[in-house]
Structures are given as C-alpha cells and as structure tokens.
C-alpha cells in the first residue's frame, strides 16, 4: 500500500473530529473574544469581583479621537460618571455586595442623545465568606461534555491506528 493512501487513512479520524456537530453548530456568540460594535464611542470590559475588596474593576476604553462622556450604572443606580480622553482607558471600581450580583451598564452621554446603552454585564460576588451557599454544587471535575469529546477523539485516533496497521498488512494477507 502506498504511503499516500496510509496518510489519507490516518487523516480520516482527524477529519471526523473537525466535522463534529458541536463544532459546526457554533454560533458567533460562542467564541471567547468579544465583538464590539464599531460605531460605539467606547467599550466596556468587566473583571471578576475581588474577594477582599468586594469590588469589580470596570475598564472603559475610548475608541474615538474625541472625548467621550459616560455614565456607569449598577442595578439602575449611577455609580460613576465622567469622560474618557481620546484613545485612553479609565478604570472605575463598582462595589458588589457579599453573596449577591449586580447588572453593570455603561451609557454614552452626549448633547444629542442623553443616554445610549453601550454594553451591560452581570457580575456575581460568589467569593467564599466562611459559610456554605445553598444552591451551589461543589466543583467535581471537568464538564462531562469535554470528557465525552476527549473520549471520542481518543477512539478516533485508535481507529485510525488500526486502519493504518490493517492497510499495511492487507495486500500481503492473501498470498
């Protein structure tokens, strides 16, 4: 059997992995990087809640060459407002109560439009505070769907190896 046929047989499992339904059904929102609207004057990035301070860092980055005014709200209450210099980033810290969450919204403020929602994000302050939280299960390992995908990939690699081996002995078995 030629080397090219062996390579094709070995590549079959890898091709099957690439064509799994979970990969082909991925939506644009499933990807880890954010996609911001190019017409927005600034972007908002929210970090995780700091367990010691109980605050979350919100970064606002101005994408334009002009001064951008903003209003930052947590659960509908204004917590910070101001302006962002051109092409600069400002950081504001928003308090989040122990064991609760907050909806953080960034609004663009201008003379023509009083408030235009730019971005919103929900954060949870689920830091351990010395007591058990009800309704939360403990970490028990990686997700089951990841283990299933890894097992499928391992099985496909083993199948490719068997096909490679059988392809190397098959023409000589009848002689």
N, C-alpha and C positions, 0 to 999 in steps of 0.2 A: 504494500500500500504506500502511496506517495505521501511525502511529508505534508503537502498542501491539504490533502484530504484529512490527515490527522489533525492539522491545525483547525480546520473547519469543524471537525467533530469536537475538539476541545473548546471551541468558542461557542458552541450551541448553548451550554448552560449559562454562560455569561450573557448571551443574547436574551435568554429567557428571563434572567434576573432584571435586565433593563426594561423588559416589556411587561413586568408585573402590573396588575391593575392599580395597585396603590401608588405607583409612580406615574402612571399615565392619567390618573384621575386627580392629580394635584392641581389645586387652584392657585391663583396669584396671591391670595391671602395666606397660603400655607408656607410661603418662603420666609426665612428668618429676617431678612433685611427689610427695613421699612421703605415704602414707596410714598414719597410726599408729592403733593400737588405742586407743580412747577409755578403756579400763579400765586401761591401763598407768600406773604412777605417774610414769614419766619417759620421755623419748625420747632417742635417740642419733643424732647426726649426725657423720659421719666426713669430714674434709677429705682433700685429696691429700697425699702424702708430700712433706715439704720436702726438696729435694735437698741443701741444705747441711747440715742437721742430721740427716737420716735418720730423722726422727720424724714422726708423723702426729698431728694435733690431733683429739681426740675430745671433742665437746660433749655434755653430758648436761643436759637441761632438765627440771626438775621441773614437772609439770602439776597437781599437787595443792596443797592448802593445808596440808599436813603435811610434816614432814621425811621424806625418802626416803633409804634406805640402798642403796648399790650396791656391786658388785664387778665390776671390769673385767678381762677376761682376753684375752691374746693367745696363740693356739695352745694353749689349755688351761692356761696359766700365769697366775696372778694378777699383774697389773702395777700395779693401783691399786684402792683401796677407800676408802670414806668415806661421807659423807652430803651430800645436796643440800638446802639450805634451801628453804622453800616458795616456789614460783613463781620460782625463780632458776635460773641456769645455771652449771655448773662446767666447766672445760676441763682435760683431762688429756692429756699428750703420751706417746705409746707409741712406743718405738723399733722400727724395721723394718730388718733387715739389708740391705746392698747386694746388689742383684740377686735378692732373694727377696721373699716375700709373707708375710702374716700374716692369720689369721682373728681378728677382734676381736669379742668378745661382751660384752654388758652384761647383768648379772644384777641383779635386785632381791632384796635380802636383808631378811627380816623374821623376827619371832619364830615365826610360824606356818609359813611356807614358807622353808626355809633358802636356796634359790636358785631363782629363777624367771627364765628367759631372756626378756629384753625385746626385744633386737634383736641382729643379728650382721651383720658386713660383712667382705668380703675386700678387702685393700689390697695393691697391688704396689709395690715400690720399684724402678721401672724407669728411674731417672734415669741419664743418660749418665755413665759414670765413666772415660772415656778409652779404652775398648775396645769392640769390637763385640760385641753379644749375638747369639748364634746362635738361630735360630728366630723372629726378629722381622724383618718386612719393613719397608723404609723407607716413609715417607709419600709417596704418589704422587698425591695429589689427593683430591677429594671422592668419596664412595662412588658406585658405579655405579647403584644404585637411585635415588639422588637425581637424578642426571643423566637417568635414564630418565623420572622423574616430571616434571622440568622440560621435557624434550623433548615429552612428551605434552601438558602444559599449553600449551606454545607452539603445538603443532599444532592443538589445540582452539581457541585464540584465533584463529589464522589461518583455520581453517574457519568460525568464527563471522563473521569479517570478510567472507569470500567469500559466505556465506549472506546477510549484510546487504546487500552490494553487489548480488547477484543478485535479492534481494527488492525492491530499489529500481528495477531496470530490467525486471523480468519482465512486469508488466502492460502495459508500453508496447512490448514487442518484437514483438508480433503485429500491430500497427496499421500 
